[in-house]
Amino acid sequence: MTVYSKAALAVAIAGCAAAIPAQAADSVAEALSDGKAYGDFRLRYESVEQDNGLDDASALTLRTKLGYQTGSVSGFSATVEMEDTRIVAGEGDYSVPPSGYKTGQYSVIADPETTELDQAFVQYTQGGVTAKLGRQVIAFDGHRHVGHVGWRQDKQTFDGLSMAYKASDKLSLNYAYINQRNRIFAEAADLDSKDHLVNASYQTGAGKLTAYSYLLELDQGNEATLDTYGLSFSGAAPAGNTKLLYSVEYATQSAEAGANEADADYLLLEGGVSAAGLTAKLGYEVLGSDDGAYGFATPLATLHKFNGWADIFLNTPAGGLVDSYVSLGGSLAGGKWALAYHDYSADDDSSGVDNYGSEVNAVYSKKFGKHYSAGVKYAAYSADELAVDTDKLWLWVGASF
């Protein structure tokens, strides 16, 4: 954590204390004693095999998360959460380049060993207003543009201020200012920033309409900016015993870094059917390109959730990305399963690269009682003109309280 971030958290806590009258000391003590402790543990094995010169990677890591949320006094409360990730039984044959761990020897598994302050914020809630100041999770609209990357052992959080206003049962307004992005590589790749996030949604009879503007600026080096404006609409409609699913989204983006400027568009079209315990979807997603020199970027997103679990496209190629996919999911033996197939190509093939490759994904997960869970997940990327063949396997068990 940077000195600035520590100071911001201290100011947040001091501000909360100052806002509570001295005569409310007993109430504060009661709020502290009546708070809620929580936590979860996730033991996960991950293996990566790639058709390149790197050794195959394997990792067995335990993620421990412990937190405490106080009770409320005059609308104020506080949350503190710690997170720790450890290699178990010496199974640490993998690389984490940003942290310098075994770089260049093994394939990448982005789960560094770390112990850090995951969240620490003061919250104020009154009526339809919720405000948080400090280190916190911020996620919007399925994590496509802003998310917590909870798939990795060290999830992404942000230092800053967030405000949410539930104007009515249908209208929600959100704003956040971020001064530090705490990324998934311990503290090795955290970034100072001056980010403004605006998200507004309205629930219509046919679905949810959302408008957003995510204005990102790195507060270091050449102070690169990335401005994204977009609209999305998603919903479901009954048709007898079947439910029809639909989503459409469009966004435009402008990027500037020093003397370099670029523009790109984003498009999502997705339709689906849910019936007899099965859900099938067909999708077409385009992260556009600026004449083969720049690809639409979503640096705050939960990227693993999109464009295949092999994580080939964590950074959009300069030629952009067209992801045509189909998925099928349902329930089995008390758990949930899903299969997906992706076909990847370039939005702009002026660089000579057109067909990127394809990928198959599969997952099964199950909860045991209220506190336990387990799962298995697999991704296989078959390269054509981009990257290399990649196979990934995950096995995990979890417990929470």
BELKAUR-V113890 format. One record per backbone hydrogen bond with DSSP energy under -1.0 kcal/mol. NH is the residue of the N-H (numbers start at 0). CO is the residue of the C=O. E is the energy in kcal/mol with one decimal. If there is no record, write none. Layout:
BEGIN
nh->{NH/NH}
co->{CO/CO}
e->{E/E}
END
This chain:
BEGIN
nh->{5/6/7/8/9/10/11/12/13/14/15/16/17/18/19/23/24/27/28/29/30/31/32/33/35/37/39/40/41/42/43/44/45/46/47/48/50/51/54/56/57/58/59/60/61/62/63/64/65/66/67/68/69/70/72/75/76/78/79/80/81/82/83/84/85/87/90/91/93/94/95/98/99/100/104/105/106/108/110/113/115/117/118/119/120/121/122/123/124/125/128/129/130/131/132/133/134/135/139/142/143/146/151/155/156/157/158/159/160/161/162/163/164/165/166/167/171/172/173/174/175/176/177/178/179/180/181/182/187/190/192/193/194/195/196/197/198/199/200/201/202/203/207/208/209/210/211/212/213/214/215/217/218/222/224/225/226/227/228/229/230/231/232/233/234/236/238/241/242/243/244/245/246/247/248/249/250/251/252/253/254/255/256/259/261/263/265/266/267/268/269/270/271/272/273/274/277/278/279/280/281/282/283/284/285/286/287/289/292/295/300/301/302/304/305/310/319/320/321/322/323/324/325/326/327/328/329/331/334/335/336/337/338/339/340/341/342/343/344/345/346/347/351/355/356/357/358/359/360/361/362/363/364/365/367/371/372/373/374/375/376/377/378/379/380/381/383/384/385/389/390/391/392/393/394/395/396/397/398/399/400}
co->{1/2/3/4/5/6/7/8/9/10/11/12/13/14/16/20/21/23/24/25/26/27/28/29/68/66/64/398/62/396/60/394/58/392/56/390/388/49/104/47/92/45/90/43/85/41/83/39/81/37/79/35/77/30/75/72/122/120/67/118/65/115/63/113/61/59/87/89/91/106/100/95/96/95/101/101/54/94/108/84/82/80/80/134/78/132/76/130/74/128/125/163/123/161/121/159/119/157/145/139/140/299/148/147/181/135/179/133/176/131/174/129/172/127/164/170/200/164/198/162/196/160/194/158/158/190/156/180/184/180/178/216/177/214/175/212/173/210/171/208/169/206/233/201/231/199/229/197/227/195/225/223/191/219/255/215/253/213/251/211/249/209/247/207/245/243/241/238/273/236/271/234/269/232/267/230/265/228/263/226/261/224/259/256/254/252/250/285/248/283/246/281/244/279/242/277/274/328/272/326/270/324/268/322/266/320/264/293/289/287/297/142/300/301/302/307/316/286/344/284/342/282/340/280/338/278/336/334/331/364/329/362/327/360/325/358/323/356/321/353/318/318/348/343/343/381/341/379/339/377/337/375/335/373/371/367/397/365/395/363/393/361/391/359/389/357/355/354/355/380/48/378/46/376/44/374/42/372/40/370/38}
e->{-2.4/-2.3/-2.3/-2.3/-2.2/-2.5/-2.1/-2.2/-2.7/-2.9/-1.8/-2.1/-2.6/-1.4/-1.1/-1.8/-1.6/-2.3/-2.6/-2.2/-2.5/-2.3/-2.1/-2.2/-3.4/-2.5/-2.0/-3.1/-2.4/-2.3/-2.8/-3.2/-2.5/-2.3/-2.4/-2.6/-2.1/-2.0/-2.5/-2.3/-2.1/-2.4/-2.3/-2.4/-2.6/-2.8/-3.2/-2.6/-2.1/-3.1/-2.5/-2.8/-2.6/-2.7/-2.8/-2.5/-2.3/-2.4/-2.1/-3.1/-3.2/-2.4/-2.6/-2.7/-2.0/-3.2/-2.1/-1.9/-1.7/-2.0/-2.4/-1.2/-1.2/-1.5/-1.6/-1.0/-1.8/-2.0/-2.3/-1.4/-2.5/-1.9/-1.8/-2.1/-2.1/-2.4/-3.1/-2.8/-2.4/-2.3/-2.3/-2.6/-2.7/-2.7/-2.3/-2.7/-2.1/-2.8/-2.1/-1.9/-1.1/-2.6/-1.5/-2.9/-1.9/-3.0/-2.5/-1.8/-2.1/-2.5/-3.2/-2.9/-3.1/-2.9/-1.2/-1.6/-2.5/-2.6/-2.3/-2.6/-2.1/-3.1/-2.2/-2.8/-1.2/-3.1/-2.4/-1.1/-1.9/-2.0/-1.7/-2.7/-2.3/-2.7/-2.9/-2.6/-2.4/-2.8/-2.5/-2.8/-1.9/-3.0/-3.3/-2.9/-2.7/-2.9/-2.3/-2.4/-2.7/-3.0/-2.7/-2.6/-2.1/-2.3/-2.7/-2.6/-2.7/-2.0/-2.4/-2.4/-2.6/-2.5/-2.7/-1.7/-2.4/-2.4/-3.6/-1.5/-2.5/-3.3/-2.7/-2.2/-2.5/-2.4/-2.1/-2.7/-2.0/-2.7/-2.8/-2.4/-3.1/-2.4/-2.6/-2.1/-2.3/-2.1/-2.9/-2.1/-2.4/-2.3/-2.6/-2.5/-2.5/-2.4/-2.6/-2.4/-2.3/-2.5/-2.8/-2.3/-3.0/-2.9/-2.5/-2.4/-3.2/-3.0/-2.9/-2.2/-1.9/-2.6/-1.6/-2.0/-1.5/-1.5/-1.8/-1.1/-2.3/-2.5/-3.0/-3.1/-2.5/-2.2/-1.9/-2.3/-2.6/-2.0/-2.1/-2.1/-2.4/-2.9/-2.5/-2.0/-2.9/-2.2/-2.6/-2.6/-2.4/-3.0/-1.8/-2.5/-1.6/-2.4/-2.1/-1.1/-1.3/-2.1/-2.2/-2.2/-2.6/-2.2/-2.0/-2.5/-2.5/-2.7/-3.2/-1.4/-2.0/-2.2/-2.1/-2.5/-2.2/-2.9/-2.4/-2.3/-3.3/-3.2/-2.8/-1.6/-1.3/-2.1/-2.8/-2.8/-1.9/-2.6/-2.2/-2.2/-2.1/-2.8/-2.3/-2.1/-2.6}
END
